Amino acid sequence: MKISSVGWVFVLIFISITIVSSQPPKPKPAPTPAPAPPKPKPAPAPAPAPKPPKPKPEPAPAPKPKPAPAPAPKPPKPKPAPAPKPKPAPGPAPGGEVEDETEFSYEKKGKKGPAKWGTLKEEWKMCGKGKMQSPIDLRDKNVVVTHRLGSLRSQYLPSNTTIKNRGHDIMLKFKGGNKGIGVTVNGTRYKLQQLHWHSPSEHTINGKRYALEKHLVHESEDERYAVVAFLYNIGASDPFLLSLDKQLKKITDTHEAEEHVGITDTKKFSFETKHYYRYVGSLTAPPCSENVIWSVAKVIRTVTKKQVKLLRVAVHDASDSNARPLQPINKRVVHLYKPKAKLMKKYSNTTYY
């Protein structure tokens, strides 16, 4: 039997199907998974706040050393007695003179006598080297008479005073200076600081030495000095010394004794003199400062022996005198003031001290 072409087509299809079915089936490829949707990006986290710096740990304190055992207490040492404080050096007295009498003496041959004053301290050198030293001998033949100086007159006021035994003299001092004008010399005012006495007199007139000399020491505002001196013969009592009799007896022969006098009536030692010597000299006790204006009254006053003796007991050395020896005049000029004749006639019946 003949097979047609159409049949062959069916036969071939059949064979092909048979062959294909007889083979094991090929595994199907796994399906490709669908792509996952993109995940949403997370929002950016906020920047973290800066962390505060960590505090550095403090170093642990070093362990305190254990205190050493206290030594056994020593027995207390006895305290030495406190050394006595040195006394301050005495300053100058009112009027510039040295206050401490133990620093010098009036013994002519003594180690602290007048001839040695200039060697005892540097600040006293003028006592030995000065060319205008006091006291001096006032000789009429060597003086220059003048009418131009004018009378010398004091202007004092009652003031609080103290009397003191300085060991080398008796001094009446005025606290803060006398309240009055004092004296006026060459247009300059000098206030009274103190007055004291020397026995016998320090100045001499025509070579004669007197029983007593009183010095009234004045000082100007620029620390210059003017001294008014009065000389005494033995005779009637001195009214001013008589008024101090009670206080003088209390400080008699007592080293550095001081007695309050109170308000002193200055009329008892005020003065107006029409005849006096005038020259430039020095203090008559250490430090012997120069350029002191001296006015020495020519009229001599009087004092009793008892009053002189009461003043002499102040001197504590063996000299029994507190008068410095006379000094050379050198080239100094000494003036003697005398009022003109018509003025002398006016005051001829008046006594001046």
C-alpha positions in Angstrom: 0.0 0.0 0.0 1.1 3.2 -1.0 1.1 6.1 1.4 0.4 9.5 0.3 2.5 12.5 0.9 0.0 13.7 3.4 0.3 10.6 5.2 4.0 10.9 5.4 3.6 14.2 6.9 1.6 12.7 9.7 4.0 9.9 10.1 7.0 12.2 10.5 5.0 14.4 13.0 4.2 11.2 14.9 7.8 10.0 14.9 8.9 13.4 16.0 6.4 13.5 18.9 7.4 10.0 19.9 11.1 10.8 20.0 10.4 14.0 21.9 8.2 12.3 24.4 10.7 9.5 24.9 13.4 11.9 26.0 13.3 13.1 29.6 11.9 16.6 30.0 14.4 19.4 30.3 14.1 21.3 33.6 12.4 24.6 33.2 14.6 27.5 34.0 13.7 29.2 37.2 11.8 32.3 36.6 13.8 35.5 37.1 12.5 37.1 40.2 11.1 40.6 39.7 13.5 43.3 40.9 12.7 44.4 44.5 11.5 48.0 44.7 14.2 50.4 45.9 14.2 50.8 49.6 13.6 54.4 50.7 16.8 56.2 51.9 16.6 56.9 55.6 16.6 60.6 56.5 20.1 61.8 57.5 20.5 61.7 61.3 21.1 65.0 63.0 24.7 65.7 63.8 25.4 64.6 67.3 26.0 67.5 69.8 29.7 67.9 70.6 30.4 66.0 73.7 31.8 68.1 76.6 35.4 67.5 77.3 35.9 65.0 79.9 37.3 66.6 83.1 40.8 65.5 83.7 40.8 63.5 86.7 42.5 65.4 89.6 45.7 63.8 90.7 45.1 62.0 93.9 46.5 63.9 96.8 49.8 62.7 98.0 49.5 60.9 101.2 50.4 63.2 104.1 53.6 62.1 105.8 53.0 61.0 109.2 54.2 63.5 111.7 57.5 62.7 113.3 57.1 62.0 116.9 57.6 65.2 118.9 61.0 65.3 120.7 60.9 65.3 124.4 60.4 68.9 125.6 63.7 70.6 126.7 63.7 72.3 130.0 63.1 76.0 129.4 66.2 78.1 129.4 66.2 80.9 131.9 65.5 84.2 130.1 68.4 86.7 130.3 67.6 89.9 132.1 66.8 92.5 129.5 69.7 94.9 128.8 69.0 98.4 129.9 68.1 100.6 127.0 70.7 103.3 126.4 69.6 106.8 127.3 69.1 109.0 124.2 71.9 111.5 123.8 70.8 114.7 125.4 70.0 117.4 122.9 71.1 121.0 123.2 69.5 123.1 125.9 67.3 126.0 124.9 69.8 128.5 123.6 72.1 126.0 121.9 74.4 125.0 124.8 75.0 121.4 125.9 72.7 120.2 128.6 74.7 117.3 130.1 77.3 118.6 132.4 79.1 115.2 132.6 80.4 115.7 129.1 82.7 118.5 130.1 84.1 120.3 133.1 85.6 123.6 134.3 88.7 122.1 135.9 91.7 123.8 134.3 93.9 120.7 134.3 91.1 118.2 134.0 90.7 115.8 131.0 87.4 117.4 130.2 88.5 121.0 131.1 88.1 124.1 129.0 91.5 123.6 127.2 90.3 120.1 126.0 86.7 121.0 125.0 87.6 121.3 121.3 89.0 117.7 121.3 86.2 115.9 123.1 83.8 115.8 120.2 83.9 116.7 116.5 81.0 119.1 116.8 82.8 120.9 119.6 85.9 121.7 117.5 85.1 125.5 117.5 85.9 125.5 121.2 89.6 125.0 120.2 89.8 126.3 116.6 87.3 129.2 116.6 88.6 132.8 116.0 85.6 134.6 117.5 85.3 132.9 120.9 83.8 134.3 124.1 84.3 135.6 126.8 86.8 138.4 126.3 88.3 141.3 128.3 86.4 144.5 127.5 89.0 147.3 127.6 87.8 150.9 127.2 91.0 151.9 125.4 90.4 149.4 122.7 86.7 149.9 122.1 85.0 152.1 119.5 82.5 154.4 121.0 79.2 154.7 118.9 75.9 156.5 119.3 74.1 154.6 116.5 73.2 151.3 118.2 70.4 152.8 120.4 69.4 151.7 123.9 68.9 148.0 124.5 65.5 147.2 126.0 63.7 143.9 126.7 60.0 143.2 125.9 59.0 140.1 127.8 55.6 138.8 128.9 54.8 136.6 132.0 55.6 133.0 131.0 55.7 129.5 132.4 59.2 128.7 133.7 61.2 125.8 135.3 64.4 126.2 137.2 67.0 123.4 136.7 70.4 122.5 138.2 72.4 121.4 135.1 75.4 120.4 137.2 77.5 123.2 135.7 75.0 126.1 136.2 71.5 127.0 137.3 69.2 127.6 134.4 65.8 129.2 134.3 64.1 128.1 131.1 60.9 129.2 129.3 58.7 126.5 127.8 58.6 127.3 124.1 60.4 130.6 124.7 59.1 133.7 126.4 55.9 134.9 124.7 57.1 138.5 124.4 59.1 140.0 121.5 62.4 139.6 123.5 65.1 142.0 122.2 65.6 143.6 118.8 69.1 143.7 117.5 69.9 145.3 114.1 66.3 145.0 113.2 66.0 141.2 114.0 63.8 140.0 116.9 65.3 137.5 119.3 63.0 135.6 121.7 64.2 134.8 125.2 64.9 131.0 125.7 66.6 130.8 129.0 68.8 132.6 131.5 71.6 131.2 133.7 74.5 132.4 135.9 78.3 132.1 136.0 80.4 132.6 139.0 82.8 134.4 138.9 82.1 136.5 135.9 83.2 135.3 132.5 83.7 138.7 130.9 86.0 141.2 132.5 86.1 145.0 132.1 89.5 146.5 132.0 90.9 143.3 133.4 88.6 143.2 136.4 86.6 140.0 137.1 83.3 140.3 139.0 81.5 138.0 141.5 78.7 136.9 139.2 77.5 137.1 135.6 74.0 136.5 134.3 73.3 135.5 130.7 69.9 136.0 129.0 70.0 133.8 125.9 67.8 134.8 123.0 67.2 133.1 119.7 65.8 134.3 116.4 63.5 132.4 114.0 66.5 131.6 111.8 68.3 130.0 114.8 70.8 132.8 115.5 71.7 133.9 119.1 71.8 137.1 120.9 73.0 137.1 124.6 72.6 140.0 127.0 75.0 139.8 130.0 75.0 141.6 133.4 77.9 141.7 135.8 77.5 141.8 139.6 79.6 143.0 142.6 79.1 141.8 146.1 76.6 144.1 147.9 72.8 144.4 148.2 70.7 141.4 147.3 69.5 140.9 143.8 65.6 141.1 143.7 65.2 138.5 141.1 67.4 135.9 142.8 65.6 136.7 146.0 62.3 135.8 144.4 63.7 132.4 143.4 65.2 131.7 146.9 62.8 128.9 147.7 63.2 127.0 144.5 67.0 127.5 144.5 67.2 125.9 148.0 65.3 122.8 146.7 67.7 122.1 143.9 70.9 123.0 145.8 73.7 120.5 145.2 71.3 118.1 143.5 72.4 116.7 140.2 70.0 117.5 137.4 67.2 118.5 139.8 64.4 120.5 138.3 61.8 122.6 140.0 58.6 124.0 138.5 58.5 127.8 139.1 55.2 128.6 137.3 54.3 131.9 135.8 57.3 134.2 136.3 56.9 138.0 136.7 59.3 139.1 134.0 59.4 142.7 135.4 61.9 141.3 137.9 64.5 140.7 135.2 63.4 143.1 132.4 65.9 145.8 131.5 66.7 148.9 129.6 70.4 149.8 129.4 71.9 153.0 127.9 75.6 151.9 128.1 76.7 148.5 126.9 79.5 146.8 125.0 78.6 145.1 121.7 80.7 142.5 119.8 80.4 139.2 117.9 81.5 136.1 119.7 80.4 132.6 120.7 78.5 130.6 123.2 80.8 130.2 126.3 80.0 126.5 126.8 80.2 123.6 124.2 79.6 123.5 121.3 81.0 127.1 121.4 79.0 128.1 118.3 80.1 131.4 116.8 78.3 134.4 115.3 76.6 135.1 118.6 75.8 138.8 119.2 76.9 139.9 122.7 75.6 142.9 124.6 77.4 143.3 128.0 75.9 146.0 130.2 78.5 148.5 131.5 76.5 149.3 134.6 77.4 146.9 137.4 74.7 145.4 139.6 74.9 143.9 143.1 74.3 140.5 144.7 74.9 139.1 148.2 77.6 136.5 149.0 74.8 134.1 150.1 73.1 134.3 146.7 76.4 133.7 144.9 77.1 130.7 147.1 73.7 129.3 146.4 74.4 129.4 142.7 77.9 128.0 143.0 76.8 124.7 144.5 75.5 123.7 141.1 79.1 123.1 140.0 79.9 119.4 140.6 83.6 119.3 139.7 86.5 120.4 141.8 86.9 123.8 140.2 84.2 125.5 142.3 83.7 127.8 139.2 81.8 127.7 136.0 83.6 130.6 134.2 85.4 129.8 130.9 88.8 131.4 130.7 89.2 134.6 128.6 89.6 134.1 124.9 91.7 136.2 122.4 90.0 139.1 120.8 91.9 138.6 117.5 90.8 141.1 114.9 87.3 141.8 116.3 86.0 145.2 116.9 84.2 145.9 120.2 81.8 148.8 120.3 80.7 150.8 123.4 77.3 152.3 123.0 76.8 155.8 124.6 73.8 158.0 124.0 74.5 161.5 122.8 75.0 164.3 125.3 71.5 165.7 125.1 70.1 162.2 125.7 72.4 161.8 128.7 71.0 165.0 130.2 67.5 163.7 129.8 68.2 160.4 131.6 70.8 161.8 134.1 68.4 161.3 137.1 67.3 157.8 136.1 69.0 154.5 137.1 69.0 151.7 134.5 69.7 148.0 135.0 
